[in-house]
Amino acid sequence: MTSSQTSGTAPLVSIRGLSKSYGQHQVLKNIDLDVHEGEVVALLGSSGSGKTTLLRCINLLEIPDKGRIEIGGSAIFDTPAGAGRGAAVSQRQVNGLRSRVGMVFQHFNLFPHMSVLENVMEGPRTVLKENPATNRDRAMDYLGKVGMASFADRRPDKLSGGQKQRVSIARALNMRPQVMLFDEPTSALDPELVGEVLETMMSLAKEGMTMIVVTHELGFALEVASRVVFLDQGCIDADGPPADVLLHPTSDRVQSFVNRFHATAELMRPLLQNN
């Protein structure tokens, strides 16, 4: 299933025929997906549906078996039909991609021996070979954007989980990416810290940042996402406006997914009311 087009414009991210297997298990099956500039696409689906693998393929953290991925009209991965599984990807290609696609992980991945500011400056320093003064000034600007400028000199072990994730977002932004990828950015956080990260992501969405977000936060998908893409067993099962996909599902798999979410919420309600 190919995503709907936006005003006839060329997509910022274009994926065609993307497949990925691990051994005999095919995780992604001929995925076609377009994401346009300024869109916030929420990737939903049950565990094992292929969401994170798709995100990691877009960033070449996983090398697809076949397919084509374009960012901004340029192919960053392309295996012609019949060419066999996999393709060689040079470090130069990967470095070039890192300057165009930012990624925020579940578990922060900050360098523990570096300060917050040094973590945010590291990508432009090593990949872009940027002027240190320019890099520092912009890193501080992005830390300010996520509310972490006053923590610039701290080490990651002195931060809460929510603070670490906001630093991770600033680090990705400092590479000035065309698109931001988020892999369940709140799943490793204590419940009381989720809001500060979602608020930061909402601010980015309002500023027009193109985002692809693997998430289990249905509220975020409904309120912030411009589209929901639902994956099931490595295929796109539904793709459309959040209210249509989640509130009026036409797919049995989406309906089951939403019902499980509501059932869990109802089970938790008495516990939350008693605490």
C-alpha positions as CSV (number, residue, x, y, z in Angstrom):
1,M,0.0,0.0,0.0
2,T,1.4,3.4,-1.0
3,S,0.8,6.4,1.2
4,S,-1.4,9.2,0.1
5,Q,0.2,12.1,-1.8
6,T,0.3,15.6,-0.3
7,S,-0.7,18.4,-2.7
8,G,1.1,16.7,-5.6
9,T,4.6,17.5,-4.2
10,A,7.5,15.1,-4.4
11,P,8.0,13.1,-1.2
12,L,10.9,13.9,1.1
13,V,11.3,10.2,1.9
14,S,10.3,7.6,-0.7
15,I,10.5,3.9,-0.1
16,R,9.8,1.3,-2.8
17,G,9.8,-2.5,-2.5
18,L,11.7,-2.6,0.7
19,S,12.3,-6.0,2.2
20,K,14.4,-7.3,5.1
21,S,14.8,-10.8,6.5
22,Y,16.8,-12.3,9.3
23,G,17.5,-15.9,8.3
24,Q,14.3,-17.5,7.2
25,H,12.1,-14.9,8.9
26,Q,11.0,-12.0,6.6
27,V,10.4,-8.9,8.8
28,L,9.6,-6.4,6.0
29,K,7.7,-7.4,2.9
30,N,7.9,-5.1,-0.1
31,I,7.1,-1.9,1.8
32,D,6.1,1.2,-0.2
33,L,5.9,4.4,1.7
34,D,6.1,8.1,1.0
35,V,6.6,10.8,3.6
36,H,6.3,14.5,2.6
37,E,8.0,17.5,4.1
38,G,6.4,18.6,7.3
39,E,4.5,15.4,7.9
40,V,4.6,13.6,11.3
41,V,4.0,9.9,10.6
42,A,3.3,7.6,13.5
43,L,4.4,4.0,12.9
44,L,2.1,1.7,15.0
45,G,1.7,-2.0,15.2
46,S,2.1,-5.0,17.6
47,S,5.5,-6.2,18.7
48,G,7.3,-7.9,15.9
49,S,5.4,-6.1,13.1
50,G,8.5,-4.6,11.6
51,K,8.2,-1.0,12.9
52,T,11.7,-0.6,14.3
53,T,13.3,-2.5,11.5
54,L,11.8,-0.2,9.0
55,L,13.1,2.8,10.9
56,R,16.6,1.3,11.1
57,C,16.6,0.5,7.4
58,I,15.8,4.2,6.6
59,N,18.8,5.2,8.6
60,L,20.9,2.3,7.2
61,L,21.5,0.9,10.6
62,E,20.1,-2.2,9.1
63,I,20.9,-2.9,5.4
64,P,17.8,-4.0,3.5
65,D,17.8,-7.1,1.3
66,K,16.2,-5.2,-1.6
67,G,14.3,-2.1,-2.5
68,R,15.0,1.6,-2.9
69,I,15.1,4.4,-0.4
70,E,15.3,8.1,-1.5
71,I,15.8,11.1,0.8
72,G,15.2,14.5,-0.8
73,G,15.1,12.9,-4.3
74,S,18.5,11.2,-3.9
75,A,18.8,7.4,-3.6
76,I,20.6,6.4,-0.4
77,F,19.9,2.7,-1.0
78,D,19.0,0.9,-4.2
79,T,19.0,-2.8,-5.1
80,P,17.7,-3.4,-8.6
81,A,15.1,-6.2,-9.0
82,G,16.9,-9.5,-9.5
83,A,20.2,-8.3,-8.1
84,G,20.0,-10.7,-5.2
85,R,19.8,-10.0,-1.5
86,G,21.7,-7.1,0.2
87,A,24.0,-4.5,-1.2
88,A,27.3,-3.0,-0.3
89,V,26.9,0.4,1.4
90,S,30.1,2.5,1.8
91,Q,31.0,4.4,5.0
92,R,30.9,7.5,2.9
93,Q,27.2,6.8,2.0
94,V,26.4,6.2,5.7
95,N,28.2,9.4,6.8
96,G,26.3,11.4,4.1
97,L,23.1,10.0,5.3
98,R,23.8,10.8,9.0
99,S,23.9,14.5,8.0
100,R,20.4,14.3,6.5
101,V,18.6,11.9,8.8
102,G,18.6,12.3,12.6
103,M,17.6,9.4,14.9
104,V,16.5,9.3,18.5
105,F,16.7,5.9,20.2
106,Q,14.9,4.3,23.1
107,H,17.9,4.2,25.4
108,F,19.5,7.6,24.7
109,N,23.0,6.3,23.6
110,L,24.8,9.3,25.0
111,F,28.5,9.1,25.6
112,P,29.0,8.8,29.4
113,H,32.4,10.4,29.5
114,M,31.3,13.5,27.7
115,S,29.3,16.5,29.0
116,V,25.9,17.3,27.6
117,L,27.3,20.0,25.4
118,E,30.1,17.7,24.1
119,N,27.5,15.0,23.2
120,V,25.5,17.5,21.2
121,M,28.6,18.8,19.4
122,E,30.1,15.3,18.6
123,G,28.3,14.6,15.3
124,P,29.1,17.9,13.6
125,R,32.7,17.7,14.9
126,T,33.4,14.2,13.6
127,V,31.1,13.9,10.6
128,L,30.8,17.4,9.2
129,K,34.2,18.7,10.4
130,E,32.5,21.8,11.5
131,N,34.2,24.9,13.0
132,P,34.2,24.4,16.8
133,A,32.9,27.9,17.7
134,T,30.0,27.6,15.2
135,N,29.3,24.1,16.4
136,R,29.2,25.1,20.0
137,D,26.9,28.1,19.5
138,R,24.4,26.1,17.6
139,A,24.6,23.2,20.0
140,M,23.7,25.6,22.8
141,D,20.8,27.0,20.7
142,Y,19.4,23.5,20.3
143,L,19.9,22.7,24.0
144,G,17.9,25.8,24.7
145,K,15.2,24.7,22.3
146,V,14.7,21.4,24.3
147,G,15.1,23.2,27.7
148,M,18.5,21.8,28.6
149,A,20.9,24.7,28.1
150,S,21.5,25.0,31.9
151,F,22.7,21.4,32.0
152,A,25.3,21.8,29.3
153,D,28.3,21.0,31.6
154,R,26.7,18.0,33.3
155,R,27.5,14.4,32.5
156,P,24.7,12.1,31.4
157,D,24.7,10.1,34.7
158,K,23.6,13.3,36.5
159,L,20.4,13.6,34.3
160,S,17.0,12.0,34.6
161,G,15.7,9.8,31.7
162,G,13.6,12.5,30.3
163,Q,16.5,15.0,30.4
164,K,18.7,12.4,28.6
165,Q,16.2,12.0,25.9
166,R,15.9,15.7,25.4
167,V,19.6,15.9,25.0
168,S,19.4,13.1,22.5
169,I,16.9,15.1,20.5
170,A,19.2,18.2,20.6
171,R,22.1,16.0,19.4
172,A,20.1,14.8,16.4
173,L,18.9,18.3,15.6
174,N,22.5,19.7,15.7
175,M,23.2,17.7,12.5
176,R,20.5,19.8,10.8
177,P,18.6,16.8,9.4
178,Q,15.9,16.8,6.8
179,V,13.9,14.2,8.7
180,M,13.9,13.0,12.3
181,L,13.4,9.3,13.2
182,F,12.2,8.4,16.7
183,D,12.3,4.8,17.9
184,E,9.8,4.6,20.8
185,P,11.4,7.6,22.5
186,T,9.3,7.4,25.7
187,S,9.3,3.6,26.2
188,A,12.3,3.6,28.6
189,L,11.0,6.5,30.7
190,D,9.2,6.5,34.0
191,P,5.6,7.6,33.4
192,E,6.1,11.0,35.0
193,L,8.9,11.8,32.5
194,V,7.0,11.0,29.3
195,G,5.3,14.3,29.1
196,E,8.4,16.4,28.9
197,V,9.7,14.4,25.9
198,L,6.4,14.4,24.1
199,E,6.1,18.2,24.6
200,T,9.5,18.6,23.0
201,M,8.4,16.5,20.0
202,M,5.1,18.4,19.7
203,S,7.1,21.7,19.5
204,L,9.2,20.2,16.7
205,A,6.1,19.2,14.9
206,K,4.6,22.7,15.1
207,E,7.8,24.1,13.7
208,G,7.4,21.8,10.6
209,M,10.0,19.2,11.3
210,T,9.4,16.0,9.2
211,M,9.2,13.1,11.6
212,I,8.7,9.4,11.5
213,V,7.9,8.1,15.0
214,V,7.6,4.5,16.2
215,T,5.4,4.8,19.2
216,H,2.9,3.1,21.5
217,E,1.5,6.5,22.6
218,L,-1.9,6.5,20.9
219,G,-2.7,10.0,22.3
220,F,0.4,11.4,20.7
221,A,-0.5,9.7,17.4
222,L,-4.0,11.2,17.5
223,E,-3.0,14.7,18.6
224,V,0.3,15.3,16.8
225,A,0.7,12.9,13.9
226,S,-0.6,13.9,10.5
227,R,-0.7,10.3,9.4
228,V,-0.8,6.9,11.1
229,V,0.9,3.9,9.3
230,F,0.0,0.6,10.9
231,L,2.3,-2.4,10.2
232,D,1.2,-6.0,10.6
233,Q,3.5,-8.9,9.9
234,G,5.9,-6.8,7.8
235,C,3.2,-5.2,5.6
236,I,1.4,-1.9,5.8
237,D,-2.1,-2.8,6.9
238,A,-3.5,0.8,7.2
239,D,-2.3,4.3,6.2
240,G,-4.3,7.5,6.7
241,P,-5.3,10.3,9.0
242,P,-5.0,9.3,12.7
243,A,-8.7,9.7,13.5
244,D,-9.7,7.6,10.5
245,V,-7.2,4.8,11.2
246,L,-7.6,4.7,15.0
247,L,-11.1,5.9,15.7
248,H,-12.8,4.3,12.7
249,P,-10.6,1.4,11.8
250,T,-11.6,-0.7,8.7
251,S,-8.8,-3.3,9.4
252,D,-9.5,-6.1,11.8
253,R,-5.8,-5.9,12.9
254,V,-6.1,-2.2,13.7
255,Q,-9.4,-2.8,15.5
256,S,-7.8,-5.5,17.7
257,F,-4.8,-3.3,18.4
258,V,-7.0,-0.4,19.5
259,N,-9.2,-2.6,21.6
260,R,-6.2,-4.0,23.5
261,F,-5.1,-0.5,24.2
262,H,-8.4,0.5,25.6
263,A,-8.7,-2.7,27.6
264,T,-5.4,-2.0,29.3
265,A,-6.4,1.6,30.0
266,E,-9.6,0.3,31.7
267,L,-7.7,-2.2,33.8
268,M,-5.3,0.5,35.0
269,R,-7.9,3.1,35.7
270,P,-8.9,1.8,39.2
271,L,-5.2,1.4,40.2
272,L,-4.5,5.0,39.1
273,Q,-7.5,6.3,41.0
274,N,-6.4,4.5,44.2
275,N,-2.9,6.0,44.1
